[in-house]
Amino acid sequence: MSSDNLETRSLLDELRDFEKGGLFDLGHPLLNRIAASFVKAAGIGAIQAVSREGYFTAIEGSGLESPGGVTEVTIGGKKQRFPDLKGESNRKSLEALVKSTGKESLQWGLAAGIYSGLTYGLKEARGAHDWKNSAVAGAVTGMAMALTSDDPSHEQIVQCAITGAAISTAANLLTGIF
């Protein structure tokens, strides 16, 4: 590529090439797909975690409480609020925010990487991309996510597997409709 071409390219052209080339080149399409999905979803997880904490901080600061007085979100029996955020110092609060955001980013990235890798691998192995691949990938991803909780029970693992399979199958089946 000549330097003249680089100077005249727009940001939109750069973004289009970025999407074509992918985020990583690890030598195999499966690894590239897993890594790219992990990084993208981890970024989304971090943004979600920080924005949720910003919301809770704004609610508490304004004196507006939810009707039940609870400003915590409970998902899977686990409170999704940074418990140590109101530390003794700003340093402790920042450390708690970074630790919690990192954990949530890792969970989002894990889910995306597993799901993406399984759908790609099943497509290559079976020669077809259909709802069956999505169901299996969703179930395995759901189980993996359940295992990242503090105290996973058998019922929680099965419930997450069924939920993951149902959501991913529905998404696959609805892709052609919308």
SULCORCOR-V527702 format. One line per field, one symbol per residue. phi: phi as a letter, one per 20 degrees, with the letter a starting at -180 (. if undefined). psi: psi as a letter, one per 30 degrees, with the letter a starting at -180 (. if undefined). burial: 1 if it has 24 or more other C-alpha atoms within 12 Angstrom, else 0. A space follows every 10 residues. Layout:
phi->???
psi->???
burial->???
This chain:
phi->.ffffffefe ffffffffff fneccenbgf ffffffffff ffffffffff ffffffffff fenedfgend ddddcmmcfd cffefeffbf ffffffffff fffffffffg ffffffffff fffffembdb ffffffffff fffffffeff cfdgffffff ffffffffff fffegffe
psi->klfeeeffkl eeeeeeeeee fleljgfkee eeeeeeeeee eeeeeeeeee eeeeeeeeee efgjllefgk gkkjkhgkkh kjegeiafle eeeeeeeeee eeeeeeeeee eeeeeeeeee eeeeefgkja feeeeeeeee eeeeeeffle ikleeeeeee eeeeeeeeee eeefefe.
burial->0000000000 0000000000 0000000001 0011111111 1110110011 0110010000 0000000000 1000000001 1100100000 0000011001 1111111111 1111111111 1100000001 1111111111 1111111100 0000011011 1111111110 01000000
